[in-house]
Amino acid sequence: MPLSASAAADQARELLEFRRAERERLDEIRDYLRDDPDRPLSGLPRGAPAEVHQLARISRVNFLKFVVNARVQAMYVDGFRAPRASDDAPAWQVWQANGMDARQIGVHRAALAYGCSYVTVLPGEPVPVMRGVSPRHMTAVYGDDDEWPVYALHRRQSDWRLYDDQAVYTLVQDEGDRFRVVDVSTHGAMMNGRPVCPVVRYRDTDDLDDPVTGVVWPLRSLQDQINVTTFGLMVAQHYGAFRVRYVLGWLAESEAEYLKVSASKLLTFDDPDVKVGEFSETNLSGYIDSREATLRHLATVSQTPAHELLGQLVNLSAEALAAAEASHRRAVGENQEVIGESHKQSLNLTSEYMGITPDPAAEVRWRDTESRSLAQAADALGKLAAQLGIPPQELWERVPNVTDQELERWRAAAERGDSFANLAGMLERQAAEPAGVGGGVA
């Protein structure tokens, strides 16, 4: 039975306190992910000159964004099927109808960056509606069952939504923390014969001891080191990257004479007390080496290919490239295992909405984004078919970057080809039969 209006408002106000408790951490992660020139650089004195503040603003080089993108761009779901099935489960049509081929990117990016994201699955026509939500806009609380939340509060552009296992409550916020319910809609979400809250949580990994915080939170200090080193490099480059000549005991009588001396290759003075010298330029290699060392450290800790952060990719063979990305592939594989279960949970709920019994063995199929050429893949698959006798059609899914739509076209073309081949063979056999064969009367 849905909550009363007053009970729903009280529950939303209670979840608002949970939201405020986690908001500081989520907002700080957001600041690290975006290029915000107004965020001050740590340790910069307030009384520093304006040009120093300008150097500090342009010294912010956001590498954590690339760490997250390296994971996200290797994670694309291309299908949902049982292990021995040749076609996707019916729930995959709901995925396609909701544009989740593109929406999954935002869900994965938020889960990896913040440690979790959410997908709401609600009834709709003609298919259920799936939408991703950032944890900065949704707060969910769990009981003994960590699979489905007890309540979830969603901050939208113009109102709030409260979810429980019975209904969706639309609320508006009046003065202070007072909420007022303006609409109640039952959703009928059921799993295994019991009502559930139609909100699915996506986490980047799982940990039984410590809370999951995402990829960005543990790497903030390394990003700060990169910013400080870059700032030192910019200051040294701005103030000390050029040689400066000086003349002691002499003053130019006019601006023209000063410019002439400045542009001269050789300076001579009659006065023996005049001394000429120069200050050498600042050596910048130490700053550059320090920043590259921090980037290599960041690559190691985050399991990101170092060449993607350093931009150093020269004459690498396929084997060397695979070795350089091995740690990254293991990290992506871990993320795929955990996030894949959440995708399965969402798609199974859509099946329940449509009156279809979910297949417990069905799993999402991840696109193969490993770095290897099509020629290498074709050679390996050809050997599997020739030497092990695996039917070629069973290997089509292992072709790099092939989509389900392309697989369906290939299968349809193969079936048409088999039909034509069977018809041609039948006609050839009939033509080769001697006259009168086949039961005719002489």
C-alpha positions in Angstrom: 0.0 0.0 0.0 1.5 3.4 -0.9 2.5 5.8 1.8 0.3 8.7 2.8 1.2 12.2 1.7 2.5 13.2 5.1 4.5 9.9 5.4 6.0 10.4 2.0 7.0 14.0 2.8 8.6 12.9 6.0 10.5 10.1 4.3 11.8 12.6 1.6 13.0 14.9 4.3 14.9 12.1 6.0 16.6 11.1 2.8 17.5 14.7 2.2 19.8 14.4 5.3 21.5 11.4 3.8 21.9 13.4 0.6 23.6 16.2 2.4 26.0 13.8 4.2 27.4 12.5 0.9 27.1 15.7 -1.2 30.5 17.1 -0.1 32.4 14.1 -1.4 30.5 13.9 -4.6 30.9 17.6 -5.3 34.6 17.4 -4.7 34.9 14.5 -7.2 32.9 16.6 -9.7 35.4 19.5 -9.2 38.3 17.2 -10.0 36.6 15.9 -13.1 35.9 19.2 -14.7 38.3 21.9 -15.9 37.3 24.7 -13.6 39.6 27.7 -13.9 38.0 29.4 -10.9 39.0 26.7 -8.4 42.0 27.9 -6.5 45.3 26.0 -6.7 46.4 24.6 -3.3 49.1 26.5 -1.5 49.0 29.7 -3.6 49.3 32.9 -1.5 46.3 35.3 -1.8 48.7 38.2 -2.1 50.4 36.8 -5.2 50.5 39.1 -8.3 47.7 38.8 -10.8 49.9 37.2 -13.4 50.8 34.5 -11.0 47.1 33.8 -10.4 46.7 33.6 -14.2 49.5 31.1 -14.4 47.9 29.1 -11.7 44.6 29.0 -13.6 46.2 27.6 -16.8 48.3 25.1 -14.8 45.4 22.9 -14.1 45.8 19.8 -16.3 42.9 17.4 -15.7 44.3 13.9 -16.0 41.7 12.1 -13.8 39.1 12.7 -16.5 41.3 10.7 -18.9 41.7 7.9 -16.4 37.9 7.6 -16.2 37.5 7.9 -19.9 40.1 5.1 -20.5 37.8 2.7 -18.6 34.5 4.0 -20.0 35.6 3.8 -23.6 36.4 0.1 -23.2 33.0 -0.8 -21.8 30.1 -1.1 -24.3 27.2 -3.6 -23.9 26.3 -5.2 -27.2 23.7 -7.9 -26.2 21.8 -9.8 -23.6 21.4 -13.5 -24.0 21.6 -16.9 -22.4 24.9 -18.8 -22.9 23.6 -21.3 -25.6 21.1 -18.9 -27.2 21.8 -17.5 -30.7 19.4 -14.5 -30.3 19.1 -11.9 -27.6 16.5 -12.1 -24.9 13.3 -10.2 -25.3 14.4 -7.6 -22.7 17.1 -6.5 -25.2 14.3 -4.8 -27.3 13.6 -2.6 -24.3 17.2 -1.7 -24.1 17.2 -0.7 -27.7 13.9 1.2 -27.5 15.3 3.3 -24.6 18.4 4.3 -26.5 20.6 2.5 -23.9 23.3 2.0 -26.5 24.2 5.6 -25.8 22.8 6.1 -22.3 24.9 3.3 -20.9 28.0 5.6 -21.4 26.7 8.1 -18.8 25.7 5.3 -16.4 29.2 3.7 -16.6 31.0 7.1 -16.3 29.1 8.0 -13.2 29.6 4.6 -11.6 33.4 4.7 -12.3 33.9 8.3 -11.2 31.7 8.4 -8.1 31.6 4.8 -7.1 28.0 4.3 -8.0 25.2 5.4 -10.3 21.5 4.4 -10.7 19.0 3.3 -13.4 15.3 3.8 -12.8 13.1 1.1 -14.5 9.4 2.2 -14.6 6.4 0.9 -16.6 5.7 2.6 -19.9 4.1 2.2 -23.3 5.0 0.4 -25.5 7.9 -0.8 -23.4 9.2 0.0 -19.8 11.3 3.2 -19.4 15.0 3.0 -18.4 16.8 6.1 -17.4 20.3 6.6 -15.8 20.7 9.0 -12.8 23.9 10.4 -11.3 24.5 9.9 -7.6 24.8 13.7 -7.3 21.0 13.7 -8.1 19.8 10.6 -6.4 20.2 9.1 -2.9 19.2 5.6 -2.0 19.0 3.8 1.3 19.2 0.0 1.8 18.2 -2.4 4.4 19.3 -6.0 4.9 18.9 -6.6 1.2 21.6 -4.6 -0.7 20.1 -5.6 -4.1 17.0 -3.3 -4.0 16.8 -0.1 -2.0 14.1 0.6 0.5 13.7 4.2 -0.6 15.3 6.4 -3.2 15.1 10.2 -3.6 15.7 11.8 -7.0 16.3 15.5 -7.5 15.0 16.6 -10.9 14.9 20.0 -12.6 11.6 21.1 -11.3 10.6 18.6 -8.6 11.6 15.6 -6.5 10.7 12.0 -6.8 10.5 9.5 -4.0 10.6 5.8 -4.9 9.6 2.8 -2.7 8.4 -0.7 -3.4 4.8 0.5 -4.0 4.8 3.8 -5.8 6.5 6.8 -7.2 5.8 10.0 -5.3 6.2 13.4 -7.0 7.0 16.2 -4.5 7.8 19.9 -4.6 9.9 21.6 -2.0 8.4 24.5 -0.2 10.3 26.7 2.3 13.1 25.0 4.1 13.0 21.2 4.0 9.2 21.0 3.7 8.0 18.7 1.0 4.5 18.5 -0.5 3.2 15.5 -2.5 1.6 16.5 -5.8 1.2 13.1 -7.4 1.3 9.4 -6.5 1.7 6.7 -9.2 1.9 3.0 -8.4 4.6 1.1 -10.5 3.9 -2.6 -9.8 7.6 -3.5 -9.9 8.0 -7.2 -8.9 10.9 -9.6 -8.7 10.6 -13.2 -7.6 7.1 -12.6 -6.5 7.7 -9.7 -4.2 7.4 -5.9 -4.8 10.7 -4.0 -5.1 11.8 -0.4 -5.4 12.4 0.2 -9.2 15.9 1.6 -8.7 19.0 -0.4 -9.7 22.4 0.6 -8.3 25.6 0.4 -10.4 28.9 0.2 -8.6 32.4 0.1 -10.2 33.6 -2.7 -8.0 32.7 -4.6 -4.8 34.4 -4.5 -1.4 33.2 -6.3 1.7 35.3 -4.1 4.1 35.5 -0.6 2.8 32.9 1.6 1.1 33.3 1.9 -2.7 34.4 5.4 -3.6 35.1 5.2 -7.3 38.2 5.7 -9.4 38.7 9.4 -8.7 38.6 9.7 -5.0 41.9 7.8 -4.2 43.8 9.7 -6.9 43.2 13.3 -5.8 46.6 13.7 -4.3 48.4 12.7 -7.5 46.3 15.1 -9.5 47.3 17.9 -7.0 50.9 16.9 -7.4 50.6 17.3 -11.2 49.0 20.7 -10.8 51.6 22.0 -8.4 54.5 20.7 -10.6 52.9 22.3 -13.7 52.5 25.6 -11.8 56.1 25.5 -10.8 57.1 24.8 -14.4 54.9 27.7 -15.7 56.4 30.2 -13.2 60.0 29.1 -14.0 59.2 29.3 -17.7 57.6 32.8 -17.4 60.2 34.4 -15.2 63.4 32.6 -15.8 63.4 30.7 -19.1 65.4 33.4 -20.9 68.9 34.7 -20.3 69.0 38.2 -18.9 72.0 40.5 -19.6 72.9 43.3 -17.1 75.2 46.4 -17.2 76.6 47.8 -13.9 77.8 51.4 -13.8 76.1 52.6 -16.9 72.7 54.2 -17.7 71.2 54.8 -21.2 70.7 58.5 -21.9 67.7 57.8 -24.2 65.3 55.0 -25.1 66.9 54.7 -28.5 70.3 54.1 -26.9 68.8 51.6 -24.6 67.2 49.6 -27.5 70.4 49.8 -29.5 72.3 48.2 -26.6 69.6 45.6 -26.0 69.8 44.5 -29.7 73.6 44.6 -29.9 75.6 41.4 -30.2 78.8 43.0 -28.8 78.9 45.7 -26.1 81.9 48.0 -25.6 82.3 50.8 -23.0 85.1 53.3 -22.5 84.6 53.5 -18.7 86.7 50.7 -17.1 84.2 50.6 -14.1 81.3 49.4 -16.2 80.7 45.7 -15.8 78.7 43.5 -18.2 77.3 40.1 -17.4 74.2 37.8 -17.7 71.9 35.6 -15.6 71.5 32.2 -17.2 68.1 30.7 -17.9 66.3 28.3 -15.5 66.7 24.7 -16.4 63.1 23.3 -16.9 64.0 19.7 -17.4 63.7 18.9 -13.6 60.0 20.1 -13.7 59.3 18.1 -16.8 60.9 15.0 -15.4 59.0 15.3 -12.1 55.7 15.7 -13.9 56.3 12.7 -16.1 57.3 10.6 -13.0 54.0 11.6 -11.3 52.1 10.6 -14.5 53.8 7.2 -14.6 52.9 6.8 -10.9 49.3 7.8 -11.7 49.2 5.3 -14.6 50.4 2.5 -12.3 48.1 3.2 -9.4 45.0 3.7 -11.7 45.9 0.7 -14.0 45.8 3.1 -17.0 48.1 2.5 -20.0 51.0 4.8 -19.5 51.3 5.7 -23.1 47.7 7.2 -23.0 48.8 9.7 -20.3 52.3 10.4 -21.6 51.6 10.3 -25.3 54.6 8.1 -25.9 53.7 5.4 -28.5 56.6 4.7 -30.9 56.9 1.5 -33.0 55.1 -0.8 -30.5 54.3 -4.2 -31.8 50.9 -5.8 -31.2 52.4 -8.0 -28.5 54.1 -5.0 -26.8 50.9 -3.0 -26.9 48.9 -5.9 -25.5 51.4 -6.2 -22.6 51.2 -2.5 -21.9 47.4 -2.7 -21.6 47.3 -6.0 -19.7 46.7 -4.3 -16.3 44.2 -2.0 -17.8 42.3 -4.9 -19.3 42.2 -6.6 -15.9 40.7 -3.5 -14.3 38.1 -3.2 -17.0 37.2 -6.8 -16.7 36.6 -6.3 -12.9 34.3 -3.3 -13.7 32.5 -5.3 -16.3 31.7 -8.2 -14.0 30.2 -5.9 -11.3 28.4 -3.5 -13.7 27.2 -6.4 -15.8 25.2 -7.8 -12.9 23.5 -4.5 -12.5 22.6 -4.4 -16.2 21.2 -7.9 -15.8 19.1 -6.8 -12.8 17.6 -3.9 -14.8 16.8 -6.0 -17.8 15.3 -8.7 -15.7 13.0 -6.1 -14.1 11.9 -5.0 -17.6 11.1 -8.6 -18.4 8.9 -8.8 -15.3 7.0 -5.7 -16.4 6.3 -7.3 -19.8 5.1 -10.6 -18.2 8.1 -12.6 -19.3 9.9 -14.9 -16.9 13.6 -13.8 -16.8 16.2 -16.3 -17.7 18.6 -16.5 -14.7 21.4 -17.7 -17.0 21.2 -14.7 -19.4 24.1 -12.3 -19.3 25.1 -9.0 -21.0 27.6 -9.4 -23.8 30.4 -6.8 -23.7 32.0 -5.6 -26.9 35.6 -6.7 -27.5 37.6 -3.4 -27.4 41.1 -5.0 -27.0 43.8 -3.5 -29.2 44.5 -5.9 -32.0 44.2 -5.7 -35.8 41.4 -7.3 -37.8 44.0 -9.3 -39.7 45.2 -10.9 -36.4 41.7 -11.7 -35.3 40.8 -13.2 -38.7 43.9 -15.4 -38.7 43.2 -16.7 -35.2 39.6 -17.4 -35.9 40.4 -19.1 -39.1 42.8 -21.4 -37.3 40.1 -22.2 -34.7 37.7 -23.1 -37.5 40.2 -25.1 -39.5 42.2 -26.9 -36.8 39.5 -27.5 -34.1 36.5 -27.8 -36.4 34.5 -25.0 -34.7 31.6 -23.9 -37.1 32.6 -20.5 -38.5 29.2 -18.9 -37.6 29.9 -19.7 -33.9 33.1 -17.5 -34.2 31.4 -14.5 -35.7 30.8 -12.9 -32.3 34.5 -12.8 -31.6 35.2 -10.6 -34.6 36.4 -7.3 -33.1 33.8 -4.5 -32.9 31.0 -6.5 -34.5 27.5 -5.5 -33.4 24.4 -7.6 -32.9 22.8 -5.9 -35.9 25.7 -6.9 -38.1 25.5 -10.5 -36.8 21.8 -10.7 -37.6 22.5 -9.5 -41.2 25.3 -12.1 -41.5 23.1 -14.9 -40.3 20.3 -13.9 -42.6 22.7 -13.7 -45.6 24.1 -17.1 -44.7 20.6 -18.6 -44.4 19.7 -17.2 -47.8 22.9 -18.6 -49.3 22.2 -22.0 -47.8 18.7 -22.0 -49.3 20.0 -21.1 -52.8 22.7 -23.7 -52.5 20.2 -26.4 -51.5 17.9 -25.4 -54.4 20.7 -25.4 -56.9 21.8 -28.9 -55.7 18.3 -30.3 -56.0 18.0 -29.0 -59.6 21.4 -30.4 -60.5 20.4 -33.8 -59.1 17.2 -33.8 -61.0 18.9 -32.9 -64.2 21.4 -35.7 -63.7 18.8 -38.4 -63.2 18.2 -40.6 -66.3 14.8 -40.3 -68.2 12.0 -42.3 -66.6 13.5 -42.4 -63.1 11.1 -41.1 -60.5 8.1 -43.4 -61.0 6.9 -42.3 -64.5 4.8 -44.7 -66.7 6.3 -45.8 -70.0 
